[in-house]
Amino acid sequence: MSDLIEVLQRIIMESLKASKLSDIAYGTVVSVSPVRIQLQTTMQAIPEAAIVLTSNVIAKTAPVQGGEGGIVVINEGLAAGDKVVMLRASGGQRYIVLSKVQ
């Protein structure tokens, strides 16, 4: 009976490794509108439909109160050529852009 349990555990572990539920991936922003990111390991750019942007990479500005007013840039957002670190999810069907890489 213990042999059967060990075999089942081994099958489950190999299945989880093969499915690649999540993984870190690096890419380069090809375009911003629509967002497309080129992975370092593939030839095809990831389309916008498969990309989820976090607040770390979304452009943000805020109005300045008092004085002469104006707008301050809190986060520049993504630009073509930026290197990004992503979390690959759903076996590579979705990519969550976590941050820019310096």
N, C-alpha and C positions, 0 to 999 in steps of 0.2 A: 504494500500500500504506500509506503514512504517513497518508493521508486516512482510511482505514478505521480505523486505530489511534486517531486523534484522535476520530473519531465514537464508537467503542466506549468510550473513556475518558470522554467527555462523558456518554454514556448511563449509565455506571456511577456517575459522580459525582452526577447528577441522581437516580438511583434511591436512592442512599445518603441524600441530603438529604431525599427524600420519605418514606423509611421511618422517620425520626426514631428511630434506635436508642437514643439516650439524650439527655437534655436536663434542664436544671434547671427545677424547678417549685416554686411557693410555694403554701402552703395554710394553712387554719385547722382545728384539731382540733374536730370537731363533737361526738364522744363518745369515751370512753376504753374502755368495755366494752359492746359491741365497738368496736374502734378504727374511726373513720370520719373522713375528712379531706375538707374542701370545697376544691376548687381555685378559684383566683380567676377562672379563665377558663371554668368550666363550671357548670351548675346542679346536676348530680348529685354527691353525695358519693362518694368512693372507698370501696368496701367493704373490710372487714378482709382478705378473701381476696387482695386485690391489693396489700396493704401489707406491707412488710418493715421492721421496726424495727431500728435499729443500737443498740449499747450506749450511745450518747450520749443516747438518749431513753427508755431503760428504767429504771424506778425501782430504786434500789439502797440497801440499808441494811446496817449492820454492827454487831455487838454490841460494846460497849465493854468492854475487859478491865481488871480492877482497879477500885479505887475503889468507887463506888456502882453500877457497871454501867450498864445502859441501852442505848439504841440510837442510833446516829448516822446521819443521812441523808446519803448520798453523792451521790445524784442523785434529784430529786423525780419524774422521769418526766414523762409528758405529762398535761395537764389540758385540759378543754374551754376553748376560746378561745385556746389557744397557737398562735402562728404558727410554721410549720415550713418548712424548705427540704428539698426532695426531689430525688432523681435519678429521672427517668422512664426506664424501661427497657422493652425488648420492645415498642416502638412504642406505649407507653402502657398496656400490659397489667399492668405491675407498677410500683410506686413504692417506692423505698428512702428512708426518712426519715433524713436525715443529722443534722439538728440543729434545735434551736429557734432562732428569729430573735428578737432582742431589739428 
